[in-house]
């Protein structure tokens, strides 16, 4: 099938399934949305009270089990609503049914209750409600916690990322999201606690059941019943209370009062497609030219020294880096004989003359590099690799680094990022982008003078460090569990731009995204795509993310100028400054609606190029596309404005700009 015959949902989201319906609701002065069984974005005017209330069933490996909604009934009136539905959760040994009732009244009270029953015996790590609290309205704010037995505790939502649960034994909580607005949350049916989800780059605090100090997974018995409820009460002191004005219809970008900083070095991961193949079988000459046009700072390879084929892994990574003429960064996983394994690695690097620029030392049996391991190996590594940066950290989430803070005198700390530890829907992916900046700020505190490497950034998790059981085998006719179909989509490109913006603007020192080619890459390469109806692609295709990276990296050294969007869930972007007064704005639309974009710049004219749905289809078919260039003149008020189509990426280039 030609890319021009793909449903537009494929180009937008990576598959042909339309997103779930969204219903706007009111509860007195509160506005909120109902989507796929959850209440989202509960607001008073422009103040976000609660980000989401939903129920979760998580298996013994902490994987969230999707539910099938049945018998859904929605009754929405001008200032109140009532919703009910049944939900069936089935996956592996899990079979759980629940009935839900949701309501909101004219006084600003929202209720959400659940009655569920296990249909068979299974193991689970969580069954019940979760409440997400937004970072902007909560971080650093005072909060009162009431335990189920009535004990009161004055505390606060943490400002920096808290490694462990800031609130435990929660029966109710009371906080003030904004002046003139007080919120109270009441929880029944289990014992709840709150964690700082920024540890996993979620932009929220989460109040959930059951406490993690209890043994898990729990053994659920047939016909075991669960009953829970969540009640949110919001009191408004006065309708005349001053609040920030409602945002304008346009998405406006404004400068942030902060100095520009250099765009950090950005690289890609080595491709798993290369293993066992000649490079000419994976990359055509145009592919090689396309990757070189990105001006990557490095390729990141992974070598597991305890595996029999580690030399093959190393050779493949070295060859791929040489093909693209970029330095190689190595993530080296030791096993039970670390010293002997590292000696063998150093000898092979010398014999094969494989140059590397950085080495991240990890261990198979530890989530975070043990200080003792680094102390033992660092002298030998520094002697053999005097010009190579040595680092420690984790192949998993920032959580692990935050809980086991390395003291090693290394050159850099490293951790990975992905947006789907807790939720996988499109809106959550976009909502959580801002948390990547929060992670960098907190990581900077614990890193001290050591550099921060974020590697790799992926759409899905690549491993599960918290698994308590063996994962079931994957069906051969489905995508690998670490592949997301949005990798090839416009939404994937927009998310990548947002990730680059927040990580770089917050001060990360080195970034690695995805892989070069294939299901986890930024282009297809010469290997024919598999799973044609689950991952749409074509030989020689460049994914939309390739366009974003080429525009951000391909022009050479740049500074990132801090700026912000008035509606970052609708559109967001990156502002780059180059030599000789040249500036480039790259702006992505995160939604299926067209938005008007506005920003001010000290110049009278600019050029505009838009990478939209049609351009994406052409790029899949032909590899390279030339975009129409439009002259953009300033409005009478000095602003530039233009319309940004659904999920499109705009590039605005300006000359003669001085800031």
N, C-alpha and C positions, 0 to 999 in steps of 0.2 A: 504494500500500500504506500502510495506517495505521501510525503509529509503534508501536501496540500489537500489530501483526503482525510487526514486525521480530524476527529472532532476537536473543537476549540478547547474543550476541557483538557485534552491531552497536552496541548501547548501551554495552557495555563498551569495545570496541576500535575501533569505526568501520567494521568490515567483518565479514562472516559467516564468516571463517576462524578456527577455533580455534587458539590458540597451540600451538607444538610441544610434544610430550611431554617431561617432565623425569624423569630417572631418578636416584635417589639412589644413590651409590656409596661404598665404603670401600676404603681402601688402608692397612692397619694402623691406626694411630691417626688417620689423616686421613679427613675427610669431604668429599665433593665432589658435584657434579651433572654429568650429561651431558645436553646439550640441543643438538639440531640440529647435530651434528657437532663440538661444542666441549666442553671441560672447563671448568667454572665453579666459582667460590667454593670453592677448595681451602683447607680449614681444619684446624687443630689446635685442638680445643675451640672457644673463641671468637676465636681468632687467625686472621685471614685471611692465608694464605701467598701465594697467587697468585689474582688475580681471574679470569683466563681464559687458556686456551691454545687457539688456533684457527689455521686456515690461511686466508689471504686471497689472492684474485686481484683486482688493481685495474687498471683500464684506463688508457689514456693520459691521461685527465682525472681520475684518482684516484678514480673511482667504483668502489665495491666490487661485484663480480659475484656474485650469489647462485648457490649451487650446488644441484643436484638430487641428493639422496642416494639411492643404490641399494644393494641387497644388504646392508642393515644387519643386523649380528649383535651381540647384547649378551648377555654371560654375566657375571652379577653374583653373587658369593658373599659371605659375611659380612664378610670382611676383604681381598678382592681382586676384581679384575674384568678382563675382556678384551673389547674391542670392535673390530669391523672394519666398514668400509663403503667403497663406491666413491662418487665424486662427479663429476658432469658440470657444467662451467661453460660456459655458452653465452650470448653477448650480442654483437650486432653481428658484428665479425670474429673475436671470441674463441671458440675451441673448445678446451677443455683438460679432460683426464680425469686423475683421481688416485685412488689407493687408499690408505687410511689404516688404521693399526693403533694401538690405544690399550690400555694395560695399567696395572694398579696391583697391587703385591704387598703381602704382610703386613708388610714392613719399611719401608713408607712411601715406596717408590720408584714414580714414575709416568713412563711413557714414551709418546711420541706420535711416530709416524713417518709419512712420506709418500713415495710414489713416483708421479710424475706424468709425463704426456707431452702435448705440444702436438699437436693433430690437424691444424692448418693454421698458416700464418704469421699473426702478429698482433703488435701493439704493446701492451706492458703496462708499468706502473710498479712492480708488485710481484707476485711469486708466491712464497708460502712462509709460514712460521710467524710468529705474533705471540704474545707473552707479555705479559699485563697485570699490573702490580704495583700493589697497592692503596696509596692515599695515606696512610691512617691508620697502617699498619704500616711504611711505608717513608720518608716525607718526613723529611729530616733525619738518617736513620740511616746509619751507616757501611756501606760495601760494598766488597768486593774484586773487581776485574775481572781476568780472565785472558784474554789475547789468544790467538788460535789457535796462535801459536808459543810459548806458555808464559810470556810476560811478565806480571808481576803489578803491579797498580796499586791503591793504597789511595785510596778516594774516598768520596763520600757521595751519597745521593739528595738533590736540592736541596730546600730549605725553601720559598723563594719560587719562582715559576714561572720556569724557565730557558728563555730564548728559543731556544737551540740545543741540540743533542744533548749531554747531560752525559756519556754514555759512548759511546765508539767502539771499533771493532775488538774486539768481544766474542765470545769463544769459550766462556766460562763466567763465572758470577758467584756470589759467596758473600755472604750477609747474615744477620742475626739478627733475625727479625720480632718476637721477644719473648724474655724471659728464659727460658733452658732450651730454646730452639728455634732450630736453625740450618738454613738452607736453602741448597742448591747447585743451580744451574741450568746444564746443559750443552747446547750448541747445535752442531749439525753440519750440513754441506751447503751453507753459504753464510757470508758475513761478516755479522754482526749488529751493531746499534747500538741505543741507547736514546734515546727522546725523551720530553719532558714533555708528556703529552697534555692537561694542564690548560690549555694554550694554546688548545685548542678546546673547553673545558669538559667534557672527559672526566676522570673521577675516578681517573686511573691514570697511571703511567709505562708506556711500551710498548717492549719489546725486540723488534726486527723485523729482517728482511732486505729488501732489499739496501741497502747504504749509499747515502745520498742524494748523496754526493759523486761517485758514478758517474753517467754520462750517462743520462738517462731522457727518454722511454720507451725501453725496451730492445726490440730487434727479436727476437722469438721465432720460431724456425724450425720448420717441420713436423718432427714426430717428435723434437724436442728434449726431453730428459728432465731431470727435476728429482727429486732425492732429498735429503731432510732429516730430521732427528730432533731432538727435544727430550726431555731427561731431567731430572726434578725429584727430588732426594733431600732428604728432611727427616729430621734427626736430633733426637731428643728426649733431653735430658740425664737427666731423671728423671721418672717418672710422678707424683712427689710435688711437682714444681715448682709453686709458687703461681701461679695465674692468676686473672683475674677470673672470678667465678662465671658459670655459664650463665644467660642472660637468662630471666626468668620468662615464662610463657605469655602474659600480658597485655602489651600495648604500653603502657609507662609514660612519661608526660611529666614532666620535671622542669625547674626553672628553671636557667638558666646564670648563673654569677657574672659578670655584665656589666651595665652600665647600659642602661636602655631608650633607644631613639632614635626620633625622629619617623619615621613611615611616609613614605617619599619620595613626591613627586608621581608619579602613574601616569597614563599616557595610552594611547591606541590609535593605530594607523596609519590614515591615510585609506584608504578602500576603492577598490580598482581597479574595482569595479562602477559607481562614479559617473562614470567617464570616458565622455563622449559621451552622457550621459543627464541628464534633469531629475531633481532630487533627489526630487521627488514620485513618480517612477517607481521609485526605489530604496527609499525609506523611507515607511512609513505613519505616521500620527499616533501610534499606540501604539509603533512602533519609536523614534520621536524621543523620546517620554516615557521609554522604557526606557533609552536611551543617556544621557539627562540624569540619570536616577536613579543612574547610576554615579558621578556627581560627578567626572568625569575632570578631570585637571589640564591636558591639552592633547590635540590631535591632531597627528600627525606626517605631513607631506607631503613628497614627493620631487619635485624639479624638475631636469630635465636641460637645462641652458641651451644645449647644443650640438644639441639636437633641434629640428626645425622647429615642433613643437606645444608647446613649453615653456610658452607663455602659457595654453594650454588646461589643462595640468597644474596650473599655479599657480591658475587660476580655480577649478578643481574642488576643490582643497584648501582654498582660502579659503572657498568656499561651504559646504563640508561642516563646517568649523570653526564658521562663523557659524550654521549650522542647529542645532548642538548647544551653541552659546554657550560655546565654550571657546577658549583661545588656540591659535594655530597655531605649531608648530615646523617649520622648513623645513630639509631636507637638500638643499643646492644643489650640483649636480655641474657643474663648469666643463669647458670643452673647450679648443680650441686658441687661443681669443681671450678669455682669462679676464677681462681688464679691461673690454673692451667688453661682454662678456656680463653682468658684474655691474652695469655702468652701466645696461644695458637692464632688468635685474631691478629695480633701485632705482627707476627711472622708472615701471615698471609698478606696483610696490607703491604708489607715491605717487598715480598716476592712479586706480587702482582702489580705493584706500583699503583695502588688505588689511593688517590688523595682524598682526604676528608677535611672538612672545616669545623665540625663540631661532633662531639660524641656524648650521647645521653646514656648514662649507666643505669640499668634497671636489673631487677632480679625476678625470676619466674615465681618465686614463693612469697614475695612481699608486694603489697600494694604500692609502697613508697620505698625508694632506694634506702637501704639501711646506712646510717652514717658510718658504721664500722666497715661495711663493704667498700665505701668510697675511700675511707682513710687507708685501707689496706692496699687498694689498687691505684690510687691517685699518683703516688711517687713513680711507679713504673710507667703509667700512662703519660705523665708529663715528661718523663725522660725520653720516651719513644716518640711522642707526638707533641713537641714543644709549641707548635703554632696552632694547635687544635684546642678549641674551647671545650671544657669538660663540664657536664651538668648532671644533676640528679633530679628526681621528681617522681612522677607517676605516669603510667600509660592510661590511667583512668581519669576520674573527675577531679576538679579542684578540691572537692570534699576530702579526699584522701590526704592531699597536701596540707589542708587546713587542720586536719586532725592529727597528723604525724609530721610536724614541722621540721624539715631537715636543718641540721646545724653544720653540715659539711661546708668546708671552705672551697666551694666550687665556683665556676664562672657563671652558671645560670641554673635557674629552676624551670622545670617544664611540667605542663599538665595539658590534657586534651579537653576539647569542648564539643558537645553535641546538644541539640535542643529538645531531645525526645526521651529524657529519662522518665518523665512523668506524664507527658501528654504528646500526642502526635498530630492533632488537628491543625489546619492551616492558621487559624487565628492565634493559637497558642505559640506556634513557631515565631510569629511576628511579635506578639506581646513580649516574649522572653528575650528578644534581642538586646534590650537595654541592660539586662542582667550581665551581659558579657563585660560591659564597662565596670559594673560593680565588682566582678571577680578580679579584674585587673587591679582595681584600687586596693582591694583587700590583699591580694597576692603581693603587691608592691610593698606593703607594710611588713610582711613576713620575709620578703626576699632581701630587704636591706639594700646593699650595694650590688647584689647579684642581679644579672639580667633575667628577664622573664621571656621564656619561649612558650608560645601557645601552639601545641602540635600534637596531633593534627586536629583541625576543625572539620567535622563531618556532619552530615545530616542525621545519621543514625549512630547509635553506640556501636563500637567495634568489639566490645567484650562486656562481660557482666561480672564485675568483681564481687558483687554481693549475692551471687547465686548460692542457694543452699541445696540444690539438687541437680541432677543431670538433665540437660535440655533434651526434649524428644527430637528424633531425627527429622530433618526438613524434607518435605515432599520435593521430589526432583523437578516437578513441573511448576514450582513457585520460585519467586525471587529469593536469593539468599537473604537471611534475616538481617544482615547489616547493610542492605541496599534499599534505598528509598527512590521510588519512581519520580519524585520531584527533582532528582538530580539533573534531569534533562529539561526541566520546565522553566518557564518565565518566572514562576514563583521562587524556584530554587535560585535563579540568578538574582532576584530581588533580595532574597534572604542573605545571599553571599555578600552583596553590597552592604547590607545593614551590619553584618558581622564584621566585615573589614572596617567599616566606619567606627563602630563602638570599640573594638579591640585596639585599633590604631589610635583613635582619638584619646583613649584612656591611658595610653603609654606603653603598650606591649612592645618588647624589643625585637621580636621575631615571630612570624606567623607562618604556619603551614596549613594549606587547605587541601582536602580531598586527595585524589590521585591524578595522574596525568590523563589516563585513558580508560575507557570501559564503563562498566556499571557504576563505578565510584569516581569517575573522572570528569574532566571538563571538555573532552572530545571523545569520539568513538574509536578512532584509529582504524586499522585494516581488518580487525577481527569482526566477523559478522555478529550482529547483536543476537543474543538469545532471548527467550521469553518475549517474543515480539508483541504479544498482546498485553504484557505487563510492564515492559520497559521499551518504549518506542524510540527507535533510533535508526541510523543508516550508516553504512560504511563511509568513512570520510567526514562524517558530520562534526560540526562544532556546536556544542551545547550553548544555550544562552549565557551560562556562567562564564564561558570563554570570552564572550564579548565584554562582560563587566570587567574581568581581570585585565583584558587587553587595554581597555580604556583607562583603567586605574594605574596599571604598571608599565604599559608599553611606551610611554613618553619619557621615561627616565626618572631621575631623582626629583622628588617633589616634597613639599610640606603639606601637611593636612591642617586646614584652617578650621578650628572648631565652630560649628554652627548647629542649629537645632531646628526641628520641624515643629510647627504648631499642631500637627496631627500625625504623630509618628506611626500610628496604626493604619493610616491611609497611604502616606508616602513619606519617604525619608531618603537621605542622600549624603554624599561625600563632597566636600569642597577642597580642591587641591590647588596649590600655588606652585608655579614653576619659575624659572629664571626669566628675566626680561619682562616682568609684569604680566605674565600670562597666567590665566586662571581657568580651571575646568570644574564645572559642577556636574556630578553624575547623580541622577535622581531616579528612584524606582517607585512605581505604583504597586502597592501590596494588595490591591482589591480588584474585583471585576467591574468596577465603575470607573468612568472617566472623571478626573479631577483637574481643577484649575490650580496651577502652581504659580506662586509669586515670590520674588526675592529682589532685594536691592543690591546694586553693585555700582562702584564709582567709575562707570564707563557708559558710553551712550549707545553702543551696539554690541551684538554678540551673534554667534552662529549656533543653530540648534539642529541636532540630529536625534531621531527617535527610533529606537529598536523596539518594534512592536510585534504583534502576533504574526503579521505577514513576513517581516524580516526574519523572525525565528524560523518560520517554515522554509524560507529561501536558504538560510544558513544550514539547515539540516540537509537540504537537497544539494547545495552547491559548495558547501564548506566555507566560502568567504562571501560577504555581501558588502556592497557599497550603499550607504544610506544617503538619502536626499538631504542636502544641507540647506537650511533656511536661515535667512537673516532675521535676527530678533532685535527689534528696536525698543528702546525704553518707553514706557507709558508717560503721560504728562506728569504723573506724580514721581517719576524717577524709577519706578519698579519695572522689572521684566516680568512678563506673565505669558503662560502658554497652557494648552490643554494636554494632559498626559493620559493616553488611552489605557484601558485595562491591562495591568501587569506589565506595562511597557517600561523601558529604561530610557531616560533622556540624557543627552550629553550637551551641555551648554559651554561653549568656549569663548573666553573674553580676553582681549588684548589691552595693553596699556592700563592695567589695574595696579594701583598701589594702595596698600592697607596700612 
